[in-house]
């Protein structure tokens, strides 16, 4: 093969026609984000990805309490010790890294003094709207129309649970998380809504069992899958394929019931084994993923790269061909296809490189691969 390696997929589709490889960007690229400016500072003395040992230096045991959170821990700071005047919860994974935080305002926080955040919220489209019974809301009725609003940056997501939009917004909860864990930190999760309805040391509103989402998949599987994603895609520091392999194996062992989740866990484990140079293990996991969900272009592309690395170019070529047949604008598979065709069909290689170049035009994350593809087209035409 040439010096530019074939590219597997580490994340999901990053943009139309382009999938980032695990040696490309450390995290999937988000589409354009909604506004996220705020003058309400909740993560004032800490930041996502901070280690628990550093957090504990700022918050001694006399200030917070701790309980298990799956394979990690939740550190809770009550209202009376909170600088934010919220019930604060900080969630650490089993490596002791802060992956999410939740701020709960049982009586509501009037956002009138925060014009920047109010403007941000006014530009966001609610992802969920519902009526919420919160008996402790000050000077308001107990049954309030509420909305969940979401914003963020390249690697993190912020969610606000607000009542009284748009005239008199009152904040009930805010969550912050690195993106792999976003599913586990929606304020619309039933266990988080219950913290509003039944706050610590207070009388909650009527419990409504139908409100809030609950996971159909085991929490341990979802938590470990998120841990694997965070490690594989370098959300907090460098990539760590040892942690990723451990996490994906634990996610699978915990028992996904949905074959889509299980197939994707095996897919991601296969990519992890490939990154660790264990190609036979990678091949086995990717084949199991395809057995659960056939004809997934990303998995076909990744299996193709593994087959080439195992010395079976014919099998790799067939897989790349199938991937671009299923998704004609799949830029990464076209690049891989061009590399394999160089020695046997230079004209086809040129065509595939040129198709790849057209698909990724203007995408800065592909600059190095674009430069390589242009050089190969020039050399093949000579």
N, C-alpha and C positions, 0 to 999 in steps of 0.2 A: 504493500500500500504506500501512498504518498505520505509526506511528512505531516499533513494536516489530518488529524484523526477523525474517523466517523463519529457522529454525534448521537448519543442516546438522549432520551427525554427524562428530565428530572421532575418537572412540574406539569401543569396542565397547559392548554393552549394559551400562549402569551399574547398573541394578536392574530388578526386574520391571516391565515396562511403561514404563520411562523410559530415554531415551538422551540423554546430555549433548551439547549442541552445542559447536562449537569456540570459541564466544565465552562458554561457560558455565565450568564448572570446568576448571582447567588440566590435569587428569588424570582418567582414569576412576575412579569411586568403587569401592573394594574392598568386598566383603562383610565382616561382622564378622571381625576377625583373631584368631588364636590368641594365647596369651601370648608375649611376646617379652623378658621381663626376663632380665638376665644380670649376673653379677658377673665375667665373663671379658671384659676389654676388649682387643679386637684392633685396632680402628681407633683407636688411642689418640692418634696424632699427626697424623691426617689425617681427611678425611671425604669421602664420595661427593660428586661434583660439584666437588671442588677442581681447580684448574688445575695443569697439569704444571709450569709455571714456579714456582709456589709450592711444590709438592711437592719440586722439585729443590733449593730453598733449604735444606730440612730434611735432604735426603738427597743429599749430593754424589756425584759420579760415582765416587769411590773406594769408596763404600759399596754401590752398586747397579750392575747391568748392564742393558742395554736391548736388546730385539729387536723386530722388526716383529710386529704383531698385526693382520693384515689391513690396513686403511687406517690403523690406529692403532699404538700401541706398548704393549709390556709392559715394566714396570720391575720387576726381580727383586732381592730382598734375601736373601742366603743366610743359613743358620742362624747362622753365626759373627758376622754383623752385625745380627742380629734381636733386638729387645727382647722379642718375643713368643715366642722360642724355636721359631719356625716358619720354614719357607721361605715368604717373602712375595712375592706377585706383585700388581702394581697395573696395571690396564688402562685406557689412555687412548684416547679416540676421536680422529678426525683433527683436531678442533678443540682437542685437548689438554685434554680434560675427563675426570676420573676417573669411569668408569661402572661399574667393578666391581673387586673385590679377592678374592684367594684366599689362604688360609693353610693350609699343608700341614704336618702333624706326622708324619714318616715312622715314628717309633717310638711314636707315640700320646701324647696328653696325658691323664693321669688326671684325671677331673673331680671326684674326691673333695673337693678343697679349694674347690669352686665350688658351694655348695648352691643358690644362686638359679638358675643355669643348669640344674642337675640337675632342679630342680622344673619349670622351663619345658619341658625335654625330656620329662619324664614326662607332660605334658599334651598333647603333640603326637602325632598319628597318622602313622606312617611313610608316605611317598609311594612309597618303593621299599625292599624288603628283599632282601638277597642275601648270598652267601658271598664273602668277599674274601680273597685270598692276599696277606698282607703279612708278609714274612719278618723284618722288623726290629722287629716289635712286642715290647716288653720284657715278659718274664715271662709270655708268652701263647703259645698255639699259633699257627701261621702262618695257618691257615684259620679266619677268624672270621665269625660271623653279623653282618652290618652293616645299618644302616638309615639312610635319608636323611630328615631331618626339616626342615620348612620353617615359617618364621614371618616377621614383618616389620611394616611400618607402611604408611601410606597410599601412599607412593611407592617404597618399597624392599622388597627381599626378602632374608632371611638363610636360608641353608641349612647344616645341620650333617650331616656324615657321621660316624656314631658306631658303635662296637662295644660289646659287653658290656651292652646294655640288658636289663633295667632295674637289675640288681643292682650292676654295676660299669662304668658308662659311661666309655668312652675316646674322646676326640675325635681323628679322623684328619684331617678337613678342615673348613673353614668358608669359605663364600663370601658376599659382600655385593654387591648390585647394585641399580641403579635398575631399576624393573620392565620397561621395554621390552627390556632385555638379559637377562632372567632365563633365557631358553632357553639362552643362551651361557655361563652360569655355574653350571650344575648340577654338583656334585661327581661326579655319576654319568656325566658325559661321559667317554668313553674316554681322551681325552688327559689329563684330570685324574686319573683312576684310575691311569694309567701313572706319574704322578709319585709315587704311593705305592708302586707295585710296583717302580719303578726310580728311587729318589730320587737327587738329586745327590750324588755322592761316596760312594754306598753300593750294596750289592747288593740288588736287589729280589727280590720273590717271583716265582713262576712267572707268566709272561705268559699271560693267558687272553683270547684274541681275541674270545670271545663276550660278554665282560662290557663294560658301558658302552654308552651311546647314541652314535650317530654320525648326523650330519645327512645326510638325503637331498638337501636343497637346498644350493646353493653357499654356503659360509660368507660370501662377500662379499655375497651377496644378503641373507642374514639379518642381517648386521652393518649394512648400509646401511638396511634396513627399520627396525631398532631405532633407528638414528641419526635417521631421519625421525620416528619416534614421539616420541623424546625432545625433538626440536626443536619439533614441532607441538604437543605437549601440555605444554610448559614444565616438564619434569622438573628442569632445571638452569638456573634463571633465567627470563628472559622467553621467550615464544614466538618462534621464528625461522623464518618461512615460506620464506626464501631457502635456509636449510640443509635444511629439510624437502623442498623441491622437488628440490634437488640429490641428496639421499639417496634419495628414492623413484625418481627416474629412474635412478640408478646401480644400485639394487636390481633394477629391471626389466631393465636392460641386462646385468646379470651372469647372468641366465638362470634364473629360477625354472622348475622342471620341473613342479611341481604347480599346476594351474589355480586352486586355492583361494588359494594364496599370491599368484599373479600377479594374480588378480582383486582381492584386498584391497590389493595395492600400487597398482594403478591407481585403486581407490576412494580410497585415502588421498591419492594424487597429485591426484586430481580435487578433493578437499576443500581441498587446499593451494592449487591454482590459484584456486579460488573465494575463499579468504581473501585472495589477492593481487589480486582483482578481475579476473582473466583468465577470464571466464565461458565463452567459446567453448572454451578449452583444458580447462576443468573439465568441460564437457558432453561433449567427446570422450573424456576418460578414464573418466567415469562410464558412458558408453554401452559402452565396451570392457569395463569391469568386468561389466556386465550381460550382455554377449554371452558371457562366460566362465561366469558364474553368474547365470542369470536369477532374477527373483523374490526378490531379497534386499531386505527392507523398508528397511534403512538406506540402501542405495544408491538405491532408488527415491525415498525422502524427500529425499536430497541432490540428486538430479537434478531433483526437483520444485522445490526452492528455486532452483536455477540457471535453470530454465526461466522462473520468475517474474521473476528478476532480468534475464533477457534479454527480458522483455516478453510472454512467452507464458503468460498465466495459465491458459488452457484446458489446455495440456499439463501445467502444474504441478498443477492440480486433479486431472487424471486420474491422475497419479503418486501423489499423496497418497491418493486413494481406493484405489488398488491396494495401497499400503503398509498401510493400516488394514484392508483386507479380508484380507490375509495375516496380519496381527498386530493383532487388534482392540484389544488393550491398549497399543498403541504411542502413548504420550502425546504425544510430540513431533510426530508426523505429524498427530495430531488437532488440536493447536494450530495447525499450519501450515494445515490444512484449514479451520479456523474463520476464519483471517485472510482466506483467498481468498474464502470464501463471504459475507463481510460485505456486500459491495456487491450481490450477486446473489440471495442467499437468507439473509436475516437470521435466520430461524427455525432454519435448519440451522446457521448460525454459532453461535447460542446453544447449541444441542444439543451441538455439538462442543466448545465452550469448557467446558461443564458436565461433559462426559465427561472432558476433560483434567484439570479440577480434581479430580474424584473419583479419578483415577488417581494423581495426585501428592500427594494429601493427606498431610501430615506430612513431606514431603521438603524439608528446609531449603534445599537447593541451588536449588530452583525458586521461591524466595520472590518474586523480582522479577517473574518471568513469571506467577506466580499472581496477584499484585496487579494486573498489567495485564489478565489474563483476566477477573478480577472486575469491573474498571472497564468493560471492553467489554460484558460481559453486562448490566450495569446500564444502559449507554447504549443498547444495542440493544433493551432491553425498554421504554424510554420512548417 
